[in-house]
Amino acid sequence: MEKLTHQEEEAMQAVWKTGEGSVKQFLDNMPPPGTPYTTLASTIKNLEKKGYLSSRMIGKTYLYKPMIEEDEYKKKFMNGFVRDYFDDSYKALVNFFVEEKKLSAKELKEIIDLIEKK
């Protein structure tokens, strides 16, 4: 599975949100300020070439659907992110967010509660 560019990840977010759909439908599910239609269409074609999407033609419109589930992508690339940037330590990742004041004591307690429930 090839790592996606930021633009490709944004497009995939819209695809996952939409499910099977057209470029226009994906465009409607993208956050403002919006991506030009032609740019998104090109990105969608690239994602198809990379194997992230499949397409079928209905009338004169191509419909695309994801070939990779969002959770599968997240799992693959979060593991790589933690390995590459935090020496394969989730503890170091959490510590980073605590030190950067991106994770409050309340949120950390909620995470601990989630862990304890599993």
N, C-alpha and C positions, 0 to 999 in steps of 0.2 A: 504494500500500500504506500503510495507516494504522498509525501507531505504536501499539503495544499498551500498556495499563496494566500495572503490575507483576502484578496478579492475573491478567490475561489471559495474560501471558507464562508465569506458573507453570502455568496450565491448558494452554497450548500445549505446554509441555515434557512434560507428562503425555500429551498426545495424540500427540506425536511419538514418545515412548517406547513407547506402546501400539500405535500404528497405528490401524486402524479399531477402534472400540469404543464401549461405552456409557459413560454418565456414571459408573456404578459402577466400571467398569474403570479409567477415568481417575483416579477418586478413590483407587483402590488403588495407583496409580503416583505419587501426590503425596507429597512429604516431610512428616514430622511437623512440627507437631502436627496437621495435617489441616485441611481446609476443610470446612465443613458441606455436605452433599449439595445442599441447595437453593441455596446460594451458587454452587457449582460448576455446577449445572444452568443457572442464570441466566447465568453467565459463558459457558458453552458456547453457549447460544442467541445471546448477543451476538456471539460469534466467528463464528457462522454468518451472522448478519446483515451482518457486516463482510466476509464472503467468505473468511474463513480456514478455514472448515469447510464440508463438505456433509453432508447427512444422508439416511438412508433408514430406513423403518420395517420391522422384522422382527417380526411378531406384534404385540405391544403395546410393543415397545422400539425406541427410536430408536438407530441406530448412526451415529456420526459419523466422518468421516475428514478428514485435513488436505488442504487445497487448495493449500497453500504448503509447500514443503520447508523444513526447519529451516535448511539452509545458505543458501537464498535469503533468508530473513528475517535471518539473521546478517549476511550480506554487505551487504544494504541498510542496516541500521541501524548496523552498525559503521562503515561509510563515513560516515554522517551524524554519528555520535558523534565520530569523529576530526575531521571538518570543523568541527563546532560547538564542540568543547571544546579542540581541539589545533591550530587554524588549518590544518587539512588536512595535518598533518605526523605521520607515523607515528614519526618520530625523536623528536618532542616527546612522544608517547605513551609510548614506551619510556623516555625520560629521566625522565618523571614517575614511573613505577613504580620506576626505579632510585633516584631521590631519596627516594621514600617508603619505601624498603627493602622493597618488595614483590616485587623481582626481584633474585635473587642473581647473583653473577659466574658461577657454574656454570650457572644457567638462561640467562643472557645468552649464554654460550659455546654452549650447546645450540641457541639460536635462530640464532646465527651459522652453526653447522654445518648447520642445516636450510636456511638461505638459500644457502649455498655448494653444497649438493647439488642445488639446483634451478638 
